[in-house]
Amino acid sequence: MNTMENLEKQLICPICLEIFTKPVVILPCQHNLCRKCANDVFQASNPYLPTRSGSLTSGGRFRCPSCRHEVVLDRHGVYGLQRNLLVENIIDMFKQESSSSKPVPEKKEESPMCDVHEGEKINIYCVTHGVPTCSMCKVFGAHKDCEVAPINSIYETKKTELSDGIAMMVGSNDRMQGIISQLEEACRAIEENGRRQKTLVCEKFDHLYSILEEKKRHMSQKVTAEQEEKVTYIQGLTRKYGDHLEESCKIVEMGIQTMEEPEMALFLQNTKPLLKKIAEASSTAHLDKVERGYENMDHYNVEFKKESKALRDIDFIQDDEDEDEEEEEGEVEGEEGEGAQTVSGGSAGTAASVQSPPPQQTNSSPSAAST
């Protein structure tokens, strides 16, 4: 008992001198006050600050009643102070322990008394005005001309009405909870279906990307193949012309040396084979000739206007078009880069493959270029 009494003393508010009333706020100095008491002290210390519903709504300051420490509040006033949940829990435990240790007094049923006639119990019900009253009010009071009924019969009737109303509300709440559960389930289903459909759309676009990448690789290989063929041929022809030039330079050197020969007989003896070599070296008929425009690669031209329009027109198909679009897509997948490509989730698709025209006819080999 001494422990409980000591604990009770620690739970007394220094303002109202009663056990703290929740919510309990803790001040910066670590002292506690009922929020209502703190608000009263705050209003007394700041009488000119604007209030709303009896409480200050802007910042101010007041002093702790226990230690006189100055407490500065923000624009929330006392509602900005932190609640001391520990003290509130201790108060609940203290009250519970106190109520369990004290004998519970028997409750005496007290009948309400009439406000007009002192000492008269309310024992009848005015049906006209729908309020309980006393017999004196019916005899010569405000309800003397009203219809009245015994209060116990009206009690049973109203109790039945209230019970029926409660039962109806409980049933309505159950139905409302069922609707809420259905709506929550529908929300989850929508989110899941949305994720699944986005995954399918991404897969279809990835498939379209793979088709475009494969077509790009195939067309690039064709251009590369002809490029390498022409470059190889030109490099070989360059080597042949280089060898011919080197041989001609040697003949020129031999001719210069022969021109310096002072002996006429020896000069004439060396001139005949040298002139034959000069005649042979002067002829380039055995070397290939590259036609004009042989280096041109413009015949590998592409045009994607129709395909670009088809890609921009991609949209989700209608329900009655699902089956036809799926069949068309199956046919497209069976073709090798030719025909129309339809994307599930798109409303239109056109031929996306581009065939290059046949290469320009040129003398791309030594035999074709030779004259």
Secondary structure, DSSP 8 states (H G I E B T S, - for coil): -HHHHHHHHHTB-TTTSSB--SSEEE-TTS-EEEHHHHHHHHHHH-TTS-EETTEE-S--EEE-TTT--EEE--TTGGGGS-B-HHHHHHHHHHHHHHHHHS----------B-SSSTT-B--EEETTTTEEE-HHHHHHSTTTTS-EEEHHHHHHHHHHHHHHHHHHHHHHHHHHHHHHHHHHHHHHHHHHHHHHHHHHHHHHHHHHHHHHHHHHHHHHHHHHHHHHHHHHHHHHHHHHHHHHHHHHHHHHHHHHHHHT---HHHHHHHHHHHHHHHHHHH--TTS----TTTT--TTS----HHHHHHHHT-----GGGHHHHHHHHHHHHHSSS-SB---TT-S---B-------------SHHHH--
